[in-house]
Amino acid sequence: ILLGGFGLAGADVSITTLLPQLVDSTLSIFKKASAAFLPTPNHVHYTFNMRDITRVFNCIYDAFAVKDRELLIRMWLHENTRVFADRLIDARDQRTFRSFLDEELKEKLGFERGFEEAVTSDRLIFGDYCNDRRIYEEITNMGELARRVGDYLSTYNEENQPNMNLVMFLDAIEHVSRIARVLRMPNGHCLLLGMGGSGRKSMARLAVSMVDRMELFTVEISKNFGMKEWRECLANLIMGCGKDDKRVTFLFSDSQILRPTFLEDVAGLLTSGDIPH
């Protein structure tokens, strides 16, 4: 599929010959991550499946305009880091995953010094929100990135109440970029972990405003909110997406889980796009 897409886009031979190597290296990283990072009570979300391999290439498949071999490798590194490493909550696990990337870069992709040689900038960030054409590209100008995100925040505050008075330092910008990357993908979903008041919902709301034609949907919990109201909210959500062809992000927080059935319904939406029963 990748070869066909890049071939139709007129990609250079250096790009098309690289694609099988990237697929092979991704499979290798998937196997290593699945064996090294096992789910435990401390990190029950350390679970990987074959869909993760597809997620690595989701954004790459949209990037047929890439003409540079090194740029494609950096994009591949970024996508692997987003799919696998963003789940890792331990610094030691992060270093272990970086060693997996280093091995593939040195043994199969011709970078003797590994990640350090392939990525020369301090931050590896890709996104489609820094250009008007919505092309998924590498972002190297941190000043322009901060200005763009600041503009999105200002626009959000003009259109919504209450306002979000956020200080968008580079770590926060990188975090909101990760969320926006997930939301732009078909069936994109993510679990945001953190202490209460750390800004998870604010980052999610800002990320939604950065995705092209994306709307936000959330449930307003009231005193008498029960199963009937819950199902009505979900029905409105599904009808809006299916009938009206809207792009919608459903923001659901732990404080809104009034019954275990709520989680079962959300799981049904994620796996099949439907609600059981």
Accessible surface in RSA format (square Angstrom, percent):
REM  Atomic radii and reference values for relative SASA: ProtOr
REM  Chains: A
REM  Algorithm: Lee & Richards
REM  Probe-radius: 1.40
REM  Slices: 20
REM RES _ NUM      All-atoms   Total-Side   Main-Chain    Non-polar    All polar
REM                ABS   REL    ABS   REL    ABS   REL    ABS   REL    ABS   REL
RES ILE A   1   171.97  97.9 123.92  92.3  48.05 115.8 133.53  96.2  38.44 104.3
RES LEU A   2    20.18  11.2  18.25  13.1   1.92   4.8  18.25  12.8   1.92   5.2
RES LEU A   3    91.35  50.9  85.16  60.9   6.19  15.5  85.53  60.1   5.81  15.6
RES GLY A   4    41.45  51.1   0.00   N/A  41.45  51.1  37.92 104.1   3.53   7.9
RES GLY A   5     7.84   9.7   0.00   N/A   7.84   9.7   4.95  13.6   2.90   6.5
RES PHE A   6     0.00   0.0   0.00   0.0   0.00   0.0   0.00   0.0   0.00   0.0
RES GLY A   7    42.63  52.6   0.00   N/A  42.63  52.6  25.47  69.9  17.16  38.4
RES LEU A   8   169.76  94.5 135.03  96.6  34.72  87.3 138.80  97.5  30.96  83.3
RES ALA A   9    40.73  37.4  12.79  19.7  27.94  63.6  25.60  36.1  15.13  40.1
RES GLY A  10    55.95  69.0   0.00   N/A  55.95  69.0  34.32  94.2  21.63  48.4
RES ALA A  11    16.76  15.4   0.00   0.0  16.76  38.1   0.00   0.0  16.76  44.4
RES ASP A  12    78.98  55.3  69.90  69.6   9.08  21.5  24.61  57.9  54.37  54.2
RES VAL A  13   107.51  70.7 106.99  96.9   0.53   1.3 107.33  93.3   0.18   0.5
RES SER A  14    45.13  38.1  36.26  48.4   8.87  20.4  35.17  74.9   9.95  13.9
RES ILE A  15     0.00   0.0   0.00   0.0   0.00   0.0   0.00   0.0   0.00   0.0
RES THR A  16    30.74  21.9  28.72  29.1   2.02   4.8  19.86  26.7  10.88  16.4
RES THR A  17    83.01  59.0  69.16  70.1  13.85  33.0  62.87  84.4  20.14  30.4
RES LEU A  18     1.26   0.7   0.48   0.3   0.78   2.0   1.26   0.9   0.00   0.0
RES LEU A  19     1.98   1.1   1.91   1.4   0.07   0.2   1.98   1.4   0.00   0.0
RES PRO A  20    68.55  50.0  57.70  52.6  10.85  39.4  64.24  53.0   4.31  26.8
RES GLN A  21    71.47  40.0  67.75  49.5   3.72   8.9  27.57  58.7  43.90  33.3
RES LEU A  22     0.01   0.0   0.01   0.0   0.00   0.0   0.01   0.0   0.00   0.0
RES VAL A  23    54.74  36.0  54.74  49.6   0.00   0.0  54.74  47.6   0.00   0.0
RES ASP A  24    72.88  51.0  70.59  70.3   2.29   5.4  19.48  45.9  53.39  53.3
RES SER A  25     0.00   0.0   0.00   0.0   0.00   0.0   0.00   0.0   0.00   0.0
RES THR A  26     0.00   0.0   0.00   0.0   0.00   0.0   0.00   0.0   0.00   0.0
RES LEU A  27    61.04  34.0  61.04  43.7   0.00   0.0  61.04  42.9   0.00   0.0
RES SER A  28    22.44  19.0  17.54  23.4   4.90  11.3  12.20  26.0  10.24  14.4
RES ILE A  29     0.00   0.0   0.00   0.0   0.00   0.0   0.00   0.0   0.00   0.0
RES PHE A  30    25.80  12.9  25.80  16.0   0.00   0.0  25.80  15.6   0.00   0.0
RES LYS A  31   139.37  68.0 130.98  80.4   8.39  20.0  80.15  72.1  59.22  63.1
RES LYS A  32    58.34  28.5  51.77  31.8   6.58  15.7  51.24  46.1   7.10   7.6
RES ALA A  33     0.00   0.0   0.00   0.0   0.00   0.0   0.00   0.0   0.00   0.0
RES SER A  34    38.35  32.4  28.30  37.8  10.05  23.1  29.78  63.4   8.56  12.0
RES ALA A  35    74.60  68.6  50.83  78.4  23.77  54.1  59.26  83.4  15.34  40.6
RES ALA A  36    52.71  48.5  17.50  27.0  35.20  80.1  27.28  38.4  25.42  67.3
RES PHE A  37     7.87   3.9   4.62   2.9   3.26   8.5   6.66   4.0   1.21   3.5
RES LEU A  38   105.79  58.9 101.32  72.5   4.47  11.2 101.32  71.2   4.47  12.0
RES PRO A  39    71.66  52.2  52.54  47.9  19.11  69.5  52.91  43.7  18.75 116.5
RES THR A  40    53.08  37.8  46.88  47.5   6.20  14.8  51.95  69.8   1.14   1.7
RES PRO A  41   133.67  97.4 105.13  95.8  28.54 103.7 109.97  90.8  23.70 147.3
RES ASN A  42   127.93  88.2 104.39 100.9  23.54  56.7  18.17  43.7 109.76 106.1
RES HIS A  43    36.91  20.2  35.73  24.8   1.18   3.0  19.58  20.2  17.33  20.2
RES VAL A  44   107.08  70.5  96.33  87.2  10.75  25.9  96.33  83.7  10.75  29.2
RES HIS A  45    42.84  23.4  32.84  22.8  10.01  25.6  34.64  35.7   8.21   9.5
RES TYR A  46     2.55   1.2   1.63   0.9   0.92   2.4   1.63   1.2   0.92   1.1
RES THR A  47    77.21  54.9  71.23  72.2   5.99  14.3  50.29  67.6  26.92  40.7
RES PHE A  48    29.53  14.8   1.79   1.1  27.74  72.2   2.13   1.3  27.41  78.4
RES ASN A  49    79.06  54.5  75.30  72.8   3.76   9.1  34.03  81.9  45.03  43.5
RES MET A  50   121.20  62.8 115.89  76.7   5.31  12.6 104.44  88.8  16.76  22.2
RES ARG A  51   134.59  56.5 131.53  67.0   3.06   7.3  43.87  60.0  90.71  55.0
RES ASP A  52     0.78   0.5   0.78   0.8   0.00   0.0   0.00   0.0   0.78   0.8
RES ILE A  53    18.54  10.6  18.54  13.8   0.00   0.0  18.54  13.4   0.00   0.0
RES THR A  54    88.79  63.2  82.62  83.8   6.17  14.7  60.94  81.9  27.85  42.1
RES ARG A  55    60.65  25.5  60.65  30.9   0.00   0.0  23.47  32.1  37.18  22.5
RES VAL A  56     0.00   0.0   0.00   0.0   0.00   0.0   0.00   0.0   0.00   0.0
RES PHE A  57    22.08  11.0  21.20  13.1   0.88   2.3  21.55  13.1   0.53   1.5
RES ASN A  58    43.08  29.7  37.04  35.8   6.05  14.6   4.99  12.0  38.10  36.8
RES CYS A  59     0.30   0.2   0.13   0.1   0.17   0.4   0.17   0.4   0.13   0.1
RES ILE A  60     0.01   0.0   0.01   0.0   0.00   0.0   0.01   0.0   0.00   0.0
RES TYR A  61    85.48  39.9  85.12  48.4   0.36   0.9  53.27  40.0  32.21  39.7
RES ASP A  62    90.68  63.5  60.30  60.0  30.39  71.9  18.22  42.9  72.47  72.3
RES ALA A  63     3.13   2.9   0.58   0.9   2.56   5.8   3.13   4.4   0.00   0.0
RES PHE A  64    52.17  26.1  51.26  31.8   0.90   2.4  51.26  31.1   0.90   2.6
RES ALA A  65    68.41  62.9  49.69  76.7  18.72  42.6  55.77  78.5  12.64  33.5
RES VAL A  66    11.75   7.7   8.06   7.3   3.69   8.9  11.62  10.1   0.13   0.3
RES LYS A  67   119.65  58.4 103.25  63.4  16.39  39.0  87.94  79.2  31.70  33.8
RES ASP A  68    65.59  45.9  61.54  61.3   4.04   9.6  26.37  62.1  39.22  39.1
RES ARG A  69    68.10  28.6  64.84  33.1   3.26   7.8  24.44  33.4  43.67  26.5
RES GLU A  70    74.40  42.7  73.64  55.7   0.76   1.8  33.80  65.4  40.60  33.1
RES LEU A  71    44.63  24.9  44.63  31.9   0.00   0.0  44.63  31.3   0.00   0.0
RES LEU A  72     0.00   0.0   0.00   0.0   0.00   0.0   0.00   0.0   0.00   0.0
RES ILE A  73     0.26   0.1   0.26   0.2   0.00   0.0   0.26   0.2   0.00   0.0
RES ARG A  74    54.81  23.0  54.81  27.9   0.00   0.0   7.13   9.7  47.69  28.9
RES MET A  75     0.98   0.5   0.98   0.6   0.00   0.0   0.98   0.8   0.00   0.0
RES TRP A  76     0.00   0.0   0.00   0.0   0.00   0.0   0.00   0.0   0.00   0.0
RES LEU A  77     0.00   0.0   0.00   0.0   0.00   0.0   0.00   0.0   0.00   0.0
RES HIS A  78     4.85   2.7   4.79   3.3   0.06   0.2   0.74   0.8   4.11   4.8
RES GLU A  79     0.00   0.0   0.00   0.0   0.00   0.0   0.00   0.0   0.00   0.0
RES ASN A  80     0.00   0.0   0.00   0.0   0.00   0.0   0.00   0.0   0.00   0.0
RES THR A  81    30.53  21.7  30.53  31.0   0.00   0.0  28.92  38.8   1.62   2.4
RES ARG A  82    23.14   9.7  13.87   7.1   9.27  22.1   2.46   3.4  20.68  12.5
RES VAL A  83    10.00   6.6   2.42   2.2   7.58  18.3   7.84   6.8   2.16   5.9
RES PHE A  84     0.52   0.3   0.36   0.2   0.16   0.4   0.36   0.2   0.16   0.4
RES ALA A  85     3.07   2.8   2.93   4.5   0.14   0.3   3.02   4.3   0.05   0.1
RES ASP A  86    60.92  42.7  29.37  29.2  31.55  74.6  22.75  53.5  38.17  38.1
RES ARG A  87    58.37  24.5  52.96  27.0   5.41  12.9  28.31  38.7  30.05  18.2
RES LEU A  88     7.76   4.3   0.12   0.1   7.64  19.2   0.12   0.1   7.64  20.6
RES ILE A  89   104.54  59.5  65.74  49.0  38.79  93.5  74.50  53.6  30.04  81.5
RES ASP A  90    55.22  38.7  50.02  49.8   5.20  12.3  10.57  24.9  44.65  44.5
RES ALA A  91    67.14  61.7  54.56  84.2  12.58  28.6  58.84  82.9   8.30  22.0
RES ARG A  92   163.49  68.6 162.36  82.8   1.13   2.7  54.73  74.8 108.76  65.9
RES ASP A  93    20.09  14.1  20.09  20.0   0.00   0.0   0.00   0.0  20.09  20.0
RES GLN A  94    73.04  40.8  68.60  50.1   4.44  10.6  29.85  63.5  43.19  32.8
RES ARG A  95   156.11  65.5 146.92  74.9   9.20  21.9  75.77 103.6  80.34  48.7
RES THR A  96    46.23  32.9  40.89  41.5   5.34  12.7  26.93  36.2  19.29  29.2
RES PHE A  97     3.37   1.7   3.37   2.1   0.00   0.0   3.37   2.0   0.00   0.0
RES ARG A  98   111.07  46.6 110.55  56.4   0.52   1.2  25.55  34.9  85.52  51.8
RES SER A  99    44.75  37.8  42.01  56.1   2.75   6.3  36.90  78.6   7.85  11.0
RES PHE A 100    21.32  10.7  21.32  13.2   0.00   0.0  21.32  12.9   0.00   0.0
RES LEU A 101     1.66   0.9   1.66   1.2   0.00   0.0   1.66   1.2   0.00   0.0
RES ASP A 102    32.62  22.8  32.62  32.5   0.00   0.0   6.34  14.9  26.28  26.2
RES GLU A 103    65.67  37.7  64.00  48.4   1.67   4.0  24.47  47.3  41.20  33.6
RES GLU A 104     1.98   1.1   1.97   1.5   0.02   0.0   0.05   0.1   1.93   1.6
RES LEU A 105     0.00   0.0   0.00   0.0   0.00   0.0   0.00   0.0   0.00   0.0
RES LYS A 106   107.14  52.3  86.09  52.8  21.05  50.1  34.83  31.3  72.31  77.0
RES GLU A 107   130.94  75.2  92.12  69.7  38.82  92.4  41.58  80.4  89.36  73.0
RES LYS A 108    70.24  34.3  54.71  33.6  15.52  37.0  50.64  45.6  19.60  20.9
RES LEU A 109     3.28   1.8   0.00   0.0   3.28   8.3   1.94   1.4   1.35   3.6
RES GLY A 110    64.51  79.6   0.00   N/A  64.51  79.6  36.82 101.0  27.69  62.0
RES PHE A 111    17.38   8.7  17.25  10.7   0.12   0.3  17.28  10.5   0.09   0.3
RES GLU A 112   154.30  88.6 135.21 102.3  19.09  45.4  52.55 101.6 101.75  83.1
RES ARG A 113   140.53  59.0 127.02  64.7  13.52  32.2  63.60  86.9  76.94  46.6
RES GLY A 114     0.00   0.0   0.00   N/A   0.00   0.0   0.00   0.0   0.00   0.0
RES PHE A 115    23.81  11.9  23.81  14.7   0.00   0.0  23.81  14.4   0.00   0.0
RES GLU A 116   122.45  70.3 109.06  82.5  13.39  31.9  44.99  87.0  77.45  63.2
RES GLU A 117    60.00  34.4  50.22  38.0   9.77  23.3  13.73  26.6  46.27  37.8
RES ALA A 118     7.97   7.3   0.52   0.8   7.45  17.0   1.50   2.1   6.47  17.1
RES VAL A 119    12.88   8.5   3.55   3.2   9.33  22.5   3.55   3.1   9.33  25.3
RES THR A 120   127.37  90.6  91.46  92.7  35.90  85.6  64.41  86.5  62.96  95.2
RES SER A 121    50.37  42.6  30.68  41.0  19.68  45.3  37.47  79.8  12.89  18.1
RES ASP A 122   151.93 106.4 111.95 111.4  39.97  94.5  34.68  81.6 117.25 116.9
RES ARG A 123    64.05  26.9  55.46  28.3   8.59  20.4  13.97  19.1  50.08  30.4
RES LEU A 124    19.68  11.0  12.80   9.2   6.88  17.3  12.95   9.1   6.74  18.1
RES ILE A 125     3.10   1.8   2.54   1.9   0.56   1.4   2.86   2.1   0.23   0.6
RES PHE A 126     1.08   0.5   0.28   0.2   0.80   2.1   0.28   0.2   0.80   2.3
RES GLY A 127     2.72   3.4   0.00   N/A   2.72   3.4   2.72   7.5   0.00   0.0
RES ASP A 128    13.17   9.2  12.99  12.9   0.19   0.4   0.00   0.0  13.17  13.1
RES TYR A 129     3.24   1.5   3.14   1.8   0.10   0.3   3.03   2.3   0.21   0.3
RES CYS A 130    18.22  13.8   6.20   6.9  12.02  28.2   6.06  15.3  12.16  13.1
RES ASN A 131    20.06  13.8  14.45  14.0   5.62  13.5  16.94  40.8   3.13   3.0
RES ASP A 132   131.18  91.9  96.63  96.2  34.56  81.7  39.86  93.8  91.32  91.1
RES ARG A 133   179.71  75.5 152.19  77.6  27.51  65.5  72.22  98.7 107.49  65.1
RES ARG A 134    67.61  28.4  53.29  27.2  14.32  34.1  26.83  36.7  40.77  24.7
RES ILE A 135    56.47  32.1  52.83  39.4   3.64   8.8  56.47  40.7   0.00   0.0
RES TYR A 136     6.84   3.2   0.61   0.3   6.23  16.2   0.61   0.5   6.23   7.7
RES GLU A 137    58.08  33.3  55.19  41.8   2.89   6.9  19.30  37.3  38.78  31.7
RES GLU A 138    33.00  18.9  14.67  11.1  18.33  43.6   6.15  11.9  26.85  21.9
RES ILE A 139    10.73   6.1   6.74   5.0   3.99   9.6  10.00   7.2   0.73   2.0
RES THR A 140    94.63  67.3  70.62  71.6  24.01  57.2  42.16  56.6  52.47  79.3
RES ASN A 141    92.50  63.8  84.50  81.7   7.99  19.2  29.60  71.2  62.90  60.8
RES MET A 142    46.31  24.0  41.83  27.7   4.48  10.7  42.08  35.8   4.23   5.6
RES GLY A 143    51.98  64.1   0.00   N/A  51.98  64.1  39.70 108.9  12.28  27.5
RES GLU A 144    59.05  33.9  53.96  40.8   5.09  12.1  28.57  55.3  30.48  24.9
RES LEU A 145     0.00   0.0   0.00   0.0   0.00   0.0   0.00   0.0   0.00   0.0
RES ALA A 146    39.35  36.2  32.74  50.5   6.61  15.0  33.08  46.6   6.27  16.6
RES ARG A 147   126.30  53.0 115.21  58.7  11.08  26.4  72.82  99.5  53.48  32.4
RES ARG A 148    50.18  21.1  50.16  25.6   0.02   0.0   5.99   8.2  44.19  26.8
RES VAL A 149     0.11   0.1   0.11   0.1   0.00   0.0   0.11   0.1   0.00   0.0
RES GLY A 150    26.74  33.0   0.00   N/A  26.74  33.0  24.55  67.4   2.19   4.9
RES ASP A 151    67.70  47.4  65.64  65.3   2.06   4.9  26.32  61.9  41.37  41.3
RES TYR A 152    38.97  18.2  37.57  21.4   1.40   3.6  30.30  22.8   8.67  10.7
RES LEU A 153    17.84   9.9  17.84  12.8   0.00   0.0  17.84  12.5   0.00   0.0
RES SER A 154    58.85  49.7  54.04  72.1   4.81  11.1  27.63  58.8  31.23  43.7
RES THR A 155    63.85  45.4  63.55  64.4   0.31   0.7  38.71  52.0  25.14  38.0
RES TYR A 156    20.75   9.7  19.18  10.9   1.57   4.1  12.15   9.1   8.60  10.6
RES ASN A 157    29.92  20.6  25.75  24.9   4.18  10.1  10.02  24.1  19.90  19.2
RES GLU A 158   146.34  84.0 105.45  79.8  40.89  97.4  45.80  88.6 100.53  82.1
RES GLU A 159   131.41  75.4  95.40  72.2  36.01  85.7  41.13  79.5  90.29  73.7
RES ASN A 160    54.36  37.5  48.23  46.6   6.12  14.7   8.99  21.6  45.36  43.8
RES GLN A 161   150.65  84.2 117.37  85.8  33.28  79.2  61.56 131.0  89.09  67.6
RES PRO A 162   113.34  82.6 108.91  99.3   4.42  16.1 110.42  91.2   2.91  18.1
RES ASN A 163    70.90  48.9  51.77  50.0  19.13  46.1   7.60  18.3  63.30  61.2
RES MET A 164    17.60   9.1  12.84   8.5   4.76  11.3  16.77  14.3   0.83   1.1
RES ASN A 165   143.57  99.0 106.96 103.4  36.61  88.2  39.58  95.2 104.00 100.5
RES LEU A 166    50.57  28.2  31.44  22.5  19.12  48.1  32.95  23.1  17.62  47.4
RES VAL A 167   125.78  82.8 111.52 101.0  14.26  34.4 115.03  99.9  10.75  29.2
RES MET A 168    30.50  15.8   9.85   6.5  20.65  49.2   9.89   8.4  20.61  27.3
RES PHE A 169   120.89  60.5 111.00  68.8   9.89  25.7 120.89  73.3   0.00   0.0
RES LEU A 170    60.89  33.9  56.76  40.6   4.13  10.4  56.76  39.9   4.13  11.1
RES ASP A 171    85.68  60.0  77.68  77.3   8.00  18.9  22.29  52.5  63.39  63.2
RES ALA A 172    12.50  11.5   7.58  11.7   4.92  11.2  12.45  17.5   0.04   0.1
RES ILE A 173     0.73   0.4   0.73   0.5   0.00   0.0   0.73   0.5   0.00   0.0
RES GLU A 174    27.08  15.5  27.04  20.5   0.04   0.1   3.50   6.8  23.57  19.2
RES HIS A 175    64.66  35.3  64.62  44.9   0.04   0.1  51.29  52.9  13.37  15.6
RES VAL A 176     0.02   0.0   0.02   0.0   0.00   0.0   0.02   0.0   0.00   0.0
RES SER A 177     5.01   4.2   4.11   5.5   0.90   2.1   1.49   3.2   3.52   4.9
RES ARG A 178    79.12  33.2  77.03  39.3   2.09   5.0  16.54  22.6  62.58  37.9
RES ILE A 179     6.16   3.5   4.84   3.6   1.32   3.2   6.16   4.4   0.00   0.0
RES ALA A 180     3.00   2.8   2.58   4.0   0.42   1.0   2.65   3.7   0.35   0.9
RES ARG A 181     9.80   4.1   6.96   3.5   2.84   6.8   3.88   5.3   5.91   3.6
RES VAL A 182    24.82  16.3  24.82  22.5   0.00   0.0  24.82  21.6   0.00   0.0
RES LEU A 183    18.64  10.4  12.87   9.2   5.77  14.5  13.59   9.5   5.05  13.6
RES ARG A 184    43.76  18.4  29.63  15.1  14.13  33.6   7.29  10.0  36.47  22.1
RES MET A 185    16.53   8.6   9.33   6.2   7.20  17.1  10.82   9.2   5.71   7.6
RES PRO A 186   111.86  81.5  87.95  80.2  23.91  86.9  99.94  82.5  11.92  74.1
RES ASN A 187    97.69  67.4  68.12  65.8  29.57  71.2  40.19  96.7  57.50  55.6
RES GLY A 188    25.63  31.6   0.00   N/A  25.63  31.6   4.87  13.4  20.76  46.5
RES HIS A 189    72.30  39.5  52.98  36.8  19.32  49.4  35.16  36.2  37.14  43.2
RES CYS A 190    60.79  46.0  23.77  26.5  37.02  87.0  25.58  64.8  35.22  38.0
RES LEU A 191   133.70  74.5 106.13  75.9  27.57  69.3 108.31  76.1  25.39  68.3
RES LEU A 192    39.64  22.1  27.02  19.3  12.62  31.7  29.49  20.7  10.15  27.3
RES LEU A 193   103.96  57.9  73.09  52.3  30.87  77.6  73.57  51.7  30.40  81.8
RES GLY A 194    42.75  52.7   0.00   N/A  42.75  52.7  23.97  65.8  18.77  42.0
RES MET A 195   159.96  82.8 154.93 102.5   5.03  12.0 121.63 103.4  38.33  50.8
RES GLY A 196    68.79  84.8   0.00   N/A  68.79  84.8  33.06  90.7  35.74  80.0
RES GLY A 197    88.85 109.6   0.00   N/A  88.85 109.6  42.33 116.2  46.52 104.2
RES SER A 198    72.24  61.0  29.78  39.7  42.47  97.8  41.00  87.3  31.24  43.8
RES GLY A 199    24.61  30.3   0.00   N/A  24.61  30.3  22.04  60.5   2.57   5.7
RES ARG A 200    66.54  27.9  62.71  32.0   3.84   9.1  17.39  23.8  49.15  29.8
RES LYS A 201   105.34  51.4 103.39  63.4   1.95   4.6  58.72  52.9  46.62  49.7
RES SER A 202    28.36  24.0  27.79  37.1   0.57   1.3   0.53   1.1  27.83  39.0
RES MET A 203    18.00   9.3  18.00  11.9   0.00   0.0  16.33  13.9   1.66   2.2
RES ALA A 204     5.79   5.3   5.79   8.9   0.00   0.0   5.79   8.2   0.00   0.0
RES ARG A 205    66.92  28.1  65.35  33.3   1.56   3.7   8.49  11.6  58.42  35.4
RES LEU A 206     0.00   0.0   0.00   0.0   0.00   0.0   0.00   0.0   0.00   0.0
RES ALA A 207     0.00   0.0   0.00   0.0   0.00   0.0   0.00   0.0   0.00   0.0
RES VAL A 208     6.38   4.2   6.29   5.7   0.09   0.2   6.29   5.5   0.09   0.2
RES SER A 209    41.80  35.3  16.37  21.9  25.42  58.6  25.97  55.3  15.83  22.2
RES MET A 210     0.84   0.4   0.11   0.1   0.73   1.7   0.11   0.1   0.73   1.0
RES VAL A 211     8.63   5.7   3.18   2.9   5.46  13.1   3.71   3.2   4.92  13.3
RES ASP A 212    53.38  37.4  51.23  51.0   2.14   5.1   7.79  18.3  45.58  45.5
RES ARG A 213   172.45  72.4 143.26  73.0  29.19  69.5  80.84 110.5  91.61  55.5
RES MET A 214    29.18  15.1   9.92   6.6  19.26  45.9   9.92   8.4  19.26  25.5
RES GLU A 215    85.18  48.9  80.77  61.1   4.40  10.5  35.26  68.2  49.92  40.8
RES LEU A 216    57.16  31.8  24.87  17.8  32.29  81.2  24.87  17.5  32.29  86.9
RES PHE A 217    46.16  23.1  43.38  26.9   2.78   7.2  46.16  28.0   0.00   0.0
RES THR A 218    36.30  25.8  21.57  21.9  14.73  35.1  16.66  22.4  19.64  29.7
RES VAL A 219     3.57   2.3   0.00   0.0   3.57   8.6   0.60   0.5   2.97   8.1
RES GLU A 220   139.71  80.2 128.50  97.2  11.21  26.7  63.68 123.2  76.03  62.1
RES ILE A 221    63.36  36.1  29.68  22.1  33.69  81.2  29.84  21.5  33.52  91.0
RES SER A 222    69.59  58.8  55.91  74.6  13.69  31.5  49.76 106.0  19.83  27.8
RES LYS A 223   203.92  99.5 161.17  98.9  42.75 101.8 115.02 103.5  88.90  94.7
RES ASN A 224   127.78  88.1 108.04 104.4  19.74  47.5  37.97  91.4  89.81  86.8
RES PHE A 225    21.61  10.8   7.28   4.5  14.32  37.3   7.40   4.5  14.21  40.7
RES GLY A 226    11.82  14.6   0.00   N/A  11.82  14.6  11.82  32.4   0.00   0.0
RES MET A 227    46.30  24.0  43.16  28.6   3.14   7.5  43.30  36.8   3.01   4.0
RES LYS A 228   149.36  72.9 136.93  84.0  12.43  29.6  88.11  79.3  61.25  65.2
RES GLU A 229    65.30  37.5  64.31  48.7   1.00   2.4  29.81  57.7  35.49  29.0
RES TRP A 230     0.00   0.0   0.00   0.0   0.00   0.0   0.00   0.0   0.00   0.0
RES ARG A 231    67.32  28.3  64.28  32.8   3.04   7.2  35.88  49.0  31.44  19.1
RES GLU A 232    88.90  51.0  85.05  64.3   3.85   9.2  40.21  77.8  48.69  39.7
RES CYS A 233    29.58  22.4  28.77  32.1   0.82   1.9   0.72   1.8  28.86  31.1
RES LEU A 234     0.00   0.0   0.00   0.0   0.00   0.0   0.00   0.0   0.00   0.0
RES ALA A 235    48.17  44.3  43.14  66.6   5.03  11.4  48.11  67.7   0.06   0.2
RES ASN A 236   100.91  69.6  89.35  86.3  11.56  27.8  19.92  47.9  80.99  78.3
RES LEU A 237    15.93   8.9  12.46   8.9   3.47   8.7  15.61  11.0   0.32   0.9
RES ILE A 238    56.77  32.3  54.37  40.5   2.40   5.8  56.12  40.4   0.65   1.8
RES MET A 239   107.36  55.6 106.00  70.2   1.36   3.2  73.55  62.5  33.80  44.8
RES GLY A 240    12.04  14.8   0.00   N/A  12.04  14.8  11.48  31.5   0.55   1.2
RES CYS A 241    47.65  36.0  38.70  43.2   8.95  21.0  23.12  58.6  24.53  26.5
RES GLY A 242    61.34  75.6   0.00   N/A  61.34  75.6  37.78 103.7  23.56  52.8
RES LYS A 243   159.18  77.7 121.29  74.4  37.89  90.2  77.82  70.0  81.36  86.7
RES ASP A 244    80.12  56.1  54.33  54.1  25.79  61.0  18.02  42.4  62.10  61.9
RES ASP A 245   124.87  87.5 109.55 109.0  15.32  36.2  28.33  66.7  96.54  96.3
RES LYS A 246    92.71  45.2  78.03  47.9  14.68  34.9  36.85  33.2  55.86  59.5
RES ARG A 247    73.64  30.9  65.25  33.3   8.39  20.0  33.44  45.7  40.21  24.4
RES VAL A 248    36.80  24.2   8.55   7.7  28.25  68.1   8.55   7.4  28.25  76.6
RES THR A 249    15.92  11.3  11.96  12.1   3.96   9.4  14.70  19.7   1.22   1.8
RES PHE A 250    45.60  22.8  21.04  13.0  24.56  63.9  21.04  12.8  24.56  70.3
RES LEU A 251    21.30  11.9  19.76  14.1   1.54   3.9  20.86  14.7   0.43   1.2
RES PHE A 252    43.02  21.5  15.35   9.5  27.68  72.0  15.35   9.3  27.68  79.2
RES SER A 253    19.98  16.9  12.08  16.1   7.89  18.2  18.42  39.2   1.56   2.2
RES ASP A 254   100.91  70.7  81.91  81.5  18.99  44.9  37.50  88.3  63.41  63.2
RES SER A 255    85.25  72.0  55.89  74.6  29.35  67.6  54.54 116.1  30.71  43.0
RES GLN A 256    21.99  12.3  21.99  16.1   0.00   0.0   6.58  14.0  15.41  11.7
RES ILE A 257    61.73  35.1  39.60  29.5  22.13  53.3  39.60  28.5  22.13  60.1
RES LEU A 258    85.67  47.7  53.77  38.5  31.90  80.2  57.37  40.3  28.29  76.1
RES ARG A 259   110.37  46.3 108.89  55.5   1.48   3.5  25.93  35.4  84.44  51.2
RES PRO A 260   104.37  76.1  99.32  90.5   5.05  18.4 102.87  84.9   1.51   9.4
RES THR A 261    39.04  27.8  38.98  39.5   0.06   0.2  11.38  15.3  27.66  41.8
RES PHE A 262     0.36   0.2   0.36   0.2   0.00   0.0   0.36   0.2   0.00   0.0
RES LEU A 263    89.25  49.7  85.99  61.5   3.27   8.2  86.19  60.5   3.07   8.3
RES GLU A 264    95.02  54.6  86.86  65.7   8.16  19.4  38.78  75.0  56.24  45.9
RES ASP A 265     0.28   0.2   0.28   0.3   0.00   0.0   0.00   0.0   0.28   0.3
RES VAL A 266    25.33  16.7  25.33  22.9   0.00   0.0  25.33  22.0   0.00   0.0
RES ALA A 267    50.51  46.4  46.79  72.2   3.73   8.5  50.21  70.7   0.30   0.8
RES GLY A 268    10.76  13.3   0.00   N/A  10.76  13.3  10.19  28.0   0.57   1.3
RES LEU A 269    29.66  16.5  21.92  15.7   7.74  19.5  22.02  15.5   7.63  20.5
RES LEU A 270    66.31  36.9  61.60  44.1   4.71  11.8  61.79  43.4   4.52  12.2
RES THR A 271    96.56  68.7  71.14  72.1  25.42  60.6  60.06  80.7  36.51  55.2
RES SER A 272    85.38  72.1  47.94  64.0  37.43  86.2  49.38 105.2  36.00  50.4
RES GLY A 273    46.48  57.3   0.00   N/A  46.48  57.3  26.06  71.5  20.42  45.7
RES ASP A 274    88.58  62.0  88.04  87.6   0.54   1.3  22.01  51.8  66.57  66.4
RES ILE A 275    32.01  18.2  17.30  12.9  14.71  35.4  17.59  12.7  14.41  39.1
RES PRO A 276    54.44  39.7  40.36  36.8  14.08  51.2  52.86  43.6   1.58   9.8
RES HIS A 277   184.97 101.1 102.77  71.4  82.20 210.3 109.91 113.3  75.06  87.3
END  Absolute sums over single chains surface
CHAIN  1 A    15201.4      12006.9       3194.5       8399.8       6801.5
END  Absolute sums over all chains
TOTAL         15201.4      12006.9       3194.5       8399.8       6801.5
